[in-house]
């Protein structure tokens, strides 16, 4: 697959799926080896944490004790602090690996490497630990607050007629800017603020300024991919709710079930399916991240001609 080339709207969608037809087996093999343990730990913590919390909520509601939850949290404050810290650390590490894995993987493919090993990606993380730290700090203290403000204002405007259209335009654009920032920061020698500036400017115009704005095809490709992923994840997240409500309305009255519906077999099944839905969402989100990479490579028109000339130079070498 050629990465540094101009693509139209349809090519972004088809090439994103085509990427996984070509490289999917190797991609997800390395993804699982690098990220699998972190994802499983995160899912396990979420399952047991939510199960305990929901169980106590139902117990307190049925017992009629208005201060039950307050007493419960006071009695288990140490456990909640420990779980909170563990969850936060897991989430930070998981997000770093989850977001940067496709960046490093596509970078190696775009440079001509075909068979990528887990050690290759691991070395990319290790060799770029300093830049990863700079990117993380910039994301947390600069990009995230600005993004939350922009998206928050758009959400507030939803209550006005014009709000929903604004949100539809803002969210994909912010998503593209963030992903362009990550791709550019590790595919160029630019600093954080230079890459941030490029990621914003490239949404609206190519570097040479003579071609038509790529904004609509970038926005449209991200929106369509987001809708596809939303539909898939909604199907999986609805399954636990359907199971729970089906058991709630079809089970015979039972004091133990009403006291804690999450403690029995159906409760266990609910959270197992919920955990599976989390795993699925982590895996299929890679489709959106790879699509962002193709958008970024489309924007780098400064490298398109270099790649084409390099391909011309290789003609006849193997003949």
C-alpha beads as a LAMMPS data file, in Angstrom:
LAMMPS data file: protein, C-alpha beads

319 atoms
318 bonds

1 atom types
1 bond types

-500.0 500.0 xlo xhi
-500.0 500.0 ylo yhi
-500.0 500.0 zlo zhi

Masses

1 110.0

Atoms # bond

1 1 1 0.000 0.000 0.000
2 1 1 1.275 3.452 -0.929
3 1 1 0.838 5.855 1.964
4 1 1 2.196 9.217 0.785
5 1 1 -0.241 10.047 -1.978
6 1 1 -3.334 12.138 -2.676
7 1 1 -6.613 10.426 -1.844
8 1 1 -10.217 11.410 -2.328
9 1 1 -13.041 10.893 0.156
10 1 1 -13.930 7.386 -1.064
11 1 1 -10.296 6.272 -1.046
12 1 1 -9.919 7.090 2.633
13 1 1 -12.780 4.741 3.518
14 1 1 -11.823 1.913 1.151
15 1 1 -8.091 2.122 1.927
16 1 1 -8.756 2.042 5.687
17 1 1 -10.511 -1.304 5.295
18 1 1 -7.959 -2.365 2.665
19 1 1 -5.171 -1.717 5.171
20 1 1 -6.530 -4.386 7.498
21 1 1 -7.021 -6.825 4.643
22 1 1 -3.319 -6.452 3.826
23 1 1 -1.749 -6.024 7.256
24 1 1 -4.517 -6.900 9.737
25 1 1 -3.074 -10.235 10.906
26 1 1 0.370 -8.810 11.676
27 1 1 -1.078 -5.538 12.998
28 1 1 -3.345 -7.118 15.596
29 1 1 -0.787 -9.760 16.530
30 1 1 1.652 -7.024 17.572
31 1 1 -1.191 -4.980 19.066
32 1 1 -2.185 -7.850 21.360
33 1 1 1.411 -8.583 22.385
34 1 1 2.058 -4.927 23.237
35 1 1 -1.306 -3.864 24.542
36 1 1 -3.185 -7.041 25.420
37 1 1 -2.210 -7.264 29.095
38 1 1 -2.987 -3.570 29.685
39 1 1 -6.410 -3.908 28.061
40 1 1 -7.262 -7.041 30.066
41 1 1 -6.216 -5.374 33.336
42 1 1 -8.286 -2.301 32.493
43 1 1 -11.328 -4.415 31.646
44 1 1 -10.974 -6.503 34.823
45 1 1 -10.679 -3.396 37.016
46 1 1 -13.689 -1.828 35.293
47 1 1 -15.802 -4.979 35.601
48 1 1 -15.157 -5.548 39.310
49 1 1 -15.340 -1.836 40.088
50 1 1 -18.662 -1.334 38.335
51 1 1 -20.060 -4.568 39.734
52 1 1 -19.262 -3.551 43.295
53 1 1 -20.595 -0.036 42.788
54 1 1 -23.855 -1.118 41.144
55 1 1 -24.374 -3.823 43.754
56 1 1 -24.106 -1.288 46.566
57 1 1 -26.361 1.174 44.764
58 1 1 -29.137 -1.402 44.412
59 1 1 -28.714 -2.556 47.990
60 1 1 -28.939 0.994 49.326
61 1 1 -32.016 1.797 47.249
62 1 1 -33.897 -1.252 48.460
63 1 1 -32.898 -0.933 52.108
64 1 1 -34.275 2.600 52.304
65 1 1 -31.190 3.890 54.110
66 1 1 -30.539 7.357 52.691
67 1 1 -27.000 7.496 54.105
68 1 1 -26.027 3.965 53.101
69 1 1 -23.771 4.980 50.194
70 1 1 -22.118 7.712 52.253
71 1 1 -21.293 5.227 55.026
72 1 1 -20.116 2.670 52.489
73 1 1 -17.669 5.103 50.864
74 1 1 -16.360 6.255 54.253
75 1 1 -15.754 2.659 55.323
76 1 1 -13.913 1.769 52.097
77 1 1 -12.117 5.037 51.364
78 1 1 -8.717 3.331 51.207
79 1 1 -9.914 0.778 48.668
80 1 1 -11.456 3.479 46.465
81 1 1 -8.282 5.581 46.535
82 1 1 -6.122 2.572 45.627
83 1 1 -8.458 1.491 42.819
84 1 1 -8.723 5.079 41.592
85 1 1 -4.938 5.479 41.381
86 1 1 -4.530 2.070 39.722
87 1 1 -7.271 2.835 37.199
88 1 1 -5.793 6.249 36.384
89 1 1 -2.283 4.855 35.823
90 1 1 -3.600 1.988 33.708
91 1 1 -5.721 4.394 31.693
92 1 1 -2.809 6.775 31.012
93 1 1 -0.423 3.999 29.923
94 1 1 -3.166 2.286 27.912
95 1 1 -4.062 5.481 26.071
96 1 1 -0.410 6.228 25.266
97 1 1 0.155 2.757 23.812
98 1 1 -3.272 2.599 22.166
99 1 1 -2.934 5.936 20.359
100 1 1 0.748 5.750 19.417
101 1 1 0.863 2.113 18.300
102 1 1 -0.794 2.858 14.900
103 1 1 1.439 5.931 14.533
104 1 1 4.630 3.876 14.828
105 1 1 3.233 0.961 12.823
106 1 1 2.179 3.088 9.852
107 1 1 5.440 5.040 10.018
108 1 1 7.418 1.841 9.518
109 1 1 5.173 0.712 6.670
110 1 1 5.437 4.109 4.975
111 1 1 9.229 3.812 5.173
112 1 1 9.119 0.505 3.271
113 1 1 9.266 -2.096 6.028
114 1 1 6.855 -4.948 5.309
115 1 1 7.231 -7.470 8.127
116 1 1 6.963 -5.558 11.388
117 1 1 7.813 -7.287 14.662
118 1 1 6.729 -6.507 18.192
119 1 1 10.311 -5.622 19.126
120 1 1 10.350 -2.992 16.369
121 1 1 7.357 -1.154 17.830
122 1 1 8.629 -1.639 21.383
123 1 1 11.931 -0.047 20.374
124 1 1 10.031 2.866 18.827
125 1 1 8.359 3.485 22.181
126 1 1 11.651 3.123 24.037
127 1 1 13.653 5.331 21.669
128 1 1 10.995 8.059 21.697
129 1 1 10.309 8.072 25.439
130 1 1 11.358 11.725 25.727
131 1 1 9.114 12.893 22.890
132 1 1 6.264 10.762 24.264
133 1 1 6.650 12.591 27.582
134 1 1 6.572 15.997 25.848
135 1 1 3.527 14.974 23.795
136 1 1 1.697 13.661 26.880
137 1 1 2.284 16.876 28.838
138 1 1 1.218 18.992 25.865
139 1 1 -1.913 16.902 25.414
140 1 1 -2.873 17.058 29.091
141 1 1 -2.204 20.735 29.776
142 1 1 -2.769 22.395 26.390
143 1 1 -4.712 20.316 23.866
144 1 1 -7.158 18.599 26.248
145 1 1 -8.353 21.802 28.025
146 1 1 -8.815 23.660 24.728
147 1 1 -10.625 20.678 23.204
148 1 1 -12.936 20.326 26.207
149 1 1 -13.768 24.026 26.102
150 1 1 -14.516 23.935 22.375
151 1 1 -16.588 20.745 22.539
152 1 1 -18.271 21.912 25.762
153 1 1 -19.397 25.156 24.149
154 1 1 -20.701 23.154 21.189
155 1 1 -22.649 20.866 23.533
156 1 1 -24.110 23.911 25.274
157 1 1 -25.239 25.271 21.912
158 1 1 -27.105 22.026 21.226
159 1 1 -29.989 23.543 23.212
160 1 1 -30.152 26.185 20.488
161 1 1 -31.228 25.107 17.000
162 1 1 -27.788 25.755 15.518
163 1 1 -25.969 23.762 18.211
164 1 1 -26.225 20.247 16.801
165 1 1 -24.785 21.111 13.352
166 1 1 -21.878 22.899 15.053
167 1 1 -21.146 19.818 17.180
168 1 1 -21.185 17.585 14.098
169 1 1 -18.512 19.775 12.535
170 1 1 -16.461 20.449 15.672
171 1 1 -15.991 16.922 16.991
172 1 1 -14.481 15.334 13.813
173 1 1 -12.304 18.416 13.280
174 1 1 -10.922 18.329 16.837
175 1 1 -10.354 14.580 16.507
176 1 1 -8.419 15.107 13.267
177 1 1 -6.282 17.872 14.778
178 1 1 -5.316 15.680 17.740
179 1 1 -4.425 12.714 15.542
180 1 1 -2.531 14.846 13.013
181 1 1 -0.543 16.221 15.940
182 1 1 0.506 12.737 17.042
183 1 1 1.366 11.585 13.528
184 1 1 3.299 14.741 12.662
185 1 1 5.194 14.820 15.959
186 1 1 6.676 11.388 15.247
187 1 1 6.895 11.591 11.446
188 1 1 8.722 14.899 11.302
189 1 1 11.431 16.708 13.242
190 1 1 9.083 19.471 14.320
191 1 1 8.581 20.429 17.948
192 1 1 5.281 20.144 19.793
193 1 1 3.971 23.627 18.986
194 1 1 5.143 23.399 15.364
195 1 1 3.307 20.101 14.940
196 1 1 0.232 21.530 16.660
197 1 1 0.294 24.481 14.276
198 1 1 0.675 22.158 11.291
199 1 1 -2.144 19.874 12.479
200 1 1 -4.537 22.846 12.596
201 1 1 -3.441 24.478 9.318
202 1 1 -3.459 21.201 7.379
203 1 1 -7.170 20.716 8.067
204 1 1 -8.002 23.676 5.877
205 1 1 -5.284 23.872 3.222
206 1 1 -2.383 22.002 1.697
207 1 1 1.141 23.242 2.336
208 1 1 1.554 24.672 -1.173
209 1 1 -1.703 26.638 -0.818
210 1 1 -2.585 26.154 -4.497
211 1 1 -4.909 23.181 -4.199
212 1 1 -8.508 22.994 -3.058
213 1 1 -9.048 22.801 0.697
214 1 1 -9.014 19.208 1.979
215 1 1 -11.249 20.062 4.936
216 1 1 -14.448 18.489 3.634
217 1 1 -12.918 15.159 2.685
218 1 1 -11.036 14.946 6.004
219 1 1 -14.137 15.852 7.963
220 1 1 -16.372 13.528 5.921
221 1 1 -14.041 10.534 6.158
222 1 1 -13.725 10.889 9.935
223 1 1 -17.473 11.383 10.357
224 1 1 -18.374 8.292 8.317
225 1 1 -15.806 6.129 10.125
226 1 1 -17.053 7.430 13.481
227 1 1 -20.639 6.541 12.574
228 1 1 -19.585 3.031 11.532
229 1 1 -17.723 2.488 14.801
230 1 1 -20.573 4.027 16.817
231 1 1 -23.082 1.596 15.319
232 1 1 -20.832 -1.401 16.013
233 1 1 -20.014 -0.410 19.593
234 1 1 -23.661 0.459 20.306
235 1 1 -24.710 -3.038 19.285
236 1 1 -22.213 -4.553 21.717
237 1 1 -22.962 -2.164 24.577
238 1 1 -26.690 -2.726 24.207
239 1 1 -26.301 -6.489 24.678
240 1 1 -25.539 -6.291 28.441
241 1 1 -28.500 -3.967 28.978
242 1 1 -30.834 -6.267 27.038
243 1 1 -29.630 -9.246 29.083
244 1 1 -30.120 -7.393 32.346
245 1 1 -33.611 -6.075 31.616
246 1 1 -34.688 -9.402 30.119
247 1 1 -33.684 -11.164 33.343
248 1 1 -35.329 -8.423 35.411
249 1 1 -38.705 -8.779 33.690
250 1 1 -38.731 -12.527 33.052
251 1 1 -37.375 -13.868 36.368
252 1 1 -39.808 -14.982 39.046
253 1 1 -39.909 -12.706 42.131
254 1 1 -36.984 -13.601 44.344
255 1 1 -35.888 -11.632 47.364
256 1 1 -32.235 -12.351 46.722
257 1 1 -32.415 -11.225 43.094
258 1 1 -34.218 -8.000 43.949
259 1 1 -31.758 -7.295 46.748
260 1 1 -28.767 -7.540 44.412
261 1 1 -29.491 -8.379 40.746
262 1 1 -25.767 -8.233 39.921
263 1 1 -24.720 -10.983 42.330
264 1 1 -26.225 -14.037 40.584
265 1 1 -25.509 -15.798 37.326
266 1 1 -27.234 -13.115 35.275
267 1 1 -25.188 -10.434 36.998
268 1 1 -21.958 -12.240 36.167
269 1 1 -23.095 -12.719 32.570
270 1 1 -23.989 -9.016 32.362
271 1 1 -20.490 -7.893 33.295
272 1 1 -18.744 -10.565 31.206
273 1 1 -20.589 -9.358 28.102
274 1 1 -19.887 -5.771 29.163
275 1 1 -16.171 -6.606 29.344
276 1 1 -16.284 -8.195 25.895
277 1 1 -17.935 -5.054 24.514
278 1 1 -15.072 -2.978 25.977
279 1 1 -12.513 -5.240 24.306
280 1 1 -14.306 -4.958 20.965
281 1 1 -14.402 -1.158 21.196
282 1 1 -10.634 -1.045 21.850
283 1 1 -9.907 -3.218 18.824
284 1 1 -12.220 -1.610 16.286
285 1 1 -11.110 1.897 17.290
286 1 1 -7.909 1.099 15.383
287 1 1 -9.905 1.497 12.179
288 1 1 -10.431 5.155 13.017
289 1 1 -6.777 5.704 14.012
290 1 1 -5.502 4.145 10.766
291 1 1 -7.919 6.307 8.791
292 1 1 -6.429 9.352 10.555
293 1 1 -2.992 8.212 9.455
294 1 1 -4.090 8.088 5.818
295 1 1 -5.505 11.601 6.174
296 1 1 -2.161 12.797 7.546
297 1 1 -0.149 11.177 4.747
298 1 1 -2.474 12.828 2.238
299 1 1 -1.652 16.219 3.770
300 1 1 2.116 15.733 3.450
301 1 1 2.298 16.809 -0.180
302 1 1 5.933 17.755 0.394
303 1 1 6.758 14.033 0.528
304 1 1 4.484 12.781 -2.266
305 1 1 6.913 13.653 -5.056
306 1 1 9.884 12.242 -3.146
307 1 1 8.127 8.887 -2.810
308 1 1 7.140 8.868 -6.485
309 1 1 10.732 9.594 -7.554
310 1 1 12.034 6.859 -5.259
311 1 1 9.610 4.385 -6.843
312 1 1 10.770 5.391 -10.333
313 1 1 14.388 4.818 -9.305
314 1 1 13.592 1.239 -8.248
315 1 1 12.067 0.307 -11.631
316 1 1 14.152 -2.361 -13.279
317 1 1 16.303 -3.152 -10.241
318 1 1 14.765 -6.597 -9.804
319 1 1 14.506 -7.372 -13.508

Bonds

1 1 1 2
2 1 2 3
3 1 3 4
4 1 4 5
5 1 5 6
6 1 6 7
7 1 7 8
8 1 8 9
9 1 9 10
10 1 10 11
11 1 11 12
12 1 12 13
13 1 13 14
14 1 14 15
15 1 15 16
16 1 16 17
17 1 17 18
18 1 18 19
19 1 19 20
20 1 20 21
21 1 21 22
22 1 22 23
23 1 23 24
24 1 24 25
25 1 25 26
26 1 26 27
27 1 27 28
28 1 28 29
29 1 29 30
30 1 30 31
31 1 31 32
32 1 32 33
33 1 33 34
34 1 34 35
35 1 35 36
36 1 36 37
37 1 37 38
38 1 38 39
39 1 39 40
40 1 40 41
41 1 41 42
42 1 42 43
43 1 43 44
44 1 44 45
45 1 45 46
46 1 46 47
47 1 47 48
48 1 48 49
49 1 49 50
50 1 50 51
51 1 51 52
52 1 52 53
53 1 53 54
54 1 54 55
55 1 55 56
56 1 56 57
57 1 57 58
58 1 58 59
59 1 59 60
60 1 60 61
61 1 61 62
62 1 62 63
63 1 63 64
64 1 64 65
65 1 65 66
66 1 66 67
67 1 67 68
68 1 68 69
69 1 69 70
70 1 70 71
71 1 71 72
72 1 72 73
73 1 73 74
74 1 74 75
75 1 75 76
76 1 76 77
77 1 77 78
78 1 78 79
79 1 79 80
80 1 80 81
81 1 81 82
82 1 82 83
83 1 83 84
84 1 84 85
85 1 85 86
86 1 86 87
87 1 87 88
88 1 88 89
89 1 89 90
90 1 90 91
91 1 91 92
92 1 92 93
93 1 93 94
94 1 94 95
95 1 95 96
96 1 96 97
97 1 97 98
98 1 98 99
99 1 99 100
100 1 100 101
101 1 101 102
102 1 102 103
103 1 103 104
104 1 104 105
105 1 105 106
106 1 106 107
107 1 107 108
108 1 108 109
109 1 109 110
110 1 110 111
111 1 111 112
112 1 112 113
113 1 113 114
114 1 114 115
115 1 115 116
116 1 116 117
117 1 117 118
118 1 118 119
119 1 119 120
120 1 120 121
121 1 121 122
122 1 122 123
123 1 123 124
124 1 124 125
125 1 125 126
126 1 126 127
127 1 127 128
128 1 128 129
129 1 129 130
130 1 130 131
131 1 131 132
132 1 132 133
133 1 133 134
134 1 134 135
135 1 135 136
136 1 136 137
137 1 137 138
138 1 138 139
139 1 139 140
140 1 140 141
141 1 141 142
142 1 142 143
143 1 143 144
144 1 144 145
145 1 145 146
146 1 146 147
147 1 147 148
148 1 148 149
149 1 149 150
150 1 150 151
151 1 151 152
152 1 152 153
153 1 153 154
154 1 154 155
155 1 155 156
156 1 156 157
157 1 157 158
158 1 158 159
159 1 159 160
160 1 160 161
161 1 161 162
162 1 162 163
163 1 163 164
164 1 164 165
165 1 165 166
166 1 166 167
167 1 167 168
168 1 168 169
169 1 169 170
170 1 170 171
171 1 171 172
172 1 172 173
173 1 173 174
174 1 174 175
175 1 175 176
176 1 176 177
177 1 177 178
178 1 178 179
179 1 179 180
180 1 180 181
181 1 181 182
182 1 182 183
183 1 183 184
184 1 184 185
185 1 185 186
186 1 186 187
187 1 187 188
188 1 188 189
189 1 189 190
190 1 190 191
191 1 191 192
192 1 192 193
193 1 193 194
194 1 194 195
195 1 195 196
196 1 196 197
197 1 197 198
198 1 198 199
199 1 199 200
200 1 200 201
201 1 201 202
202 1 202 203
203 1 203 204
204 1 204 205
205 1 205 206
206 1 206 207
207 1 207 208
208 1 208 209
209 1 209 210
210 1 210 211
211 1 211 212
212 1 212 213
213 1 213 214
214 1 214 215
215 1 215 216
216 1 216 217
217 1 217 218
218 1 218 219
219 1 219 220
220 1 220 221
221 1 221 222
222 1 222 223
223 1 223 224
224 1 224 225
225 1 225 226
226 1 226 227
227 1 227 228
228 1 228 229
229 1 229 230
230 1 230 231
231 1 231 232
232 1 232 233
233 1 233 234
234 1 234 235
235 1 235 236
236 1 236 237
237 1 237 238
238 1 238 239
239 1 239 240
240 1 240 241
241 1 241 242
242 1 242 243
243 1 243 244
244 1 244 245
245 1 245 246
246 1 246 247
247 1 247 248
248 1 248 249
249 1 249 250
250 1 250 251
251 1 251 252
252 1 252 253
253 1 253 254
254 1 254 255
255 1 255 256
256 1 256 257
257 1 257 258
258 1 258 259
259 1 259 260
260 1 260 261
261 1 261 262
262 1 262 263
263 1 263 264
264 1 264 265
265 1 265 266
266 1 266 267
267 1 267 268
268 1 268 269
269 1 269 270
270 1 270 271
271 1 271 272
272 1 272 273
273 1 273 274
274 1 274 275
275 1 275 276
276 1 276 277
277 1 277 278
278 1 278 279
279 1 279 280
280 1 280 281
281 1 281 282
282 1 282 283
283 1 283 284
284 1 284 285
285 1 285 286
286 1 286 287
287 1 287 288
288 1 288 289
289 1 289 290
290 1 290 291
291 1 291 292
292 1 292 293
293 1 293 294
294 1 294 295
295 1 295 296
296 1 296 297
297 1 297 298
298 1 298 299
299 1 299 300
300 1 300 301
301 1 301 302
302 1 302 303
303 1 303 304
304 1 304 305
305 1 305 306
306 1 306 307
307 1 307 308
308 1 308 309
309 1 309 310
310 1 310 311
311 1 311 312
312 1 312 313
313 1 313 314
314 1 314 315
315 1 315 316
316 1 316 317
317 1 317 318
318 1 318 319
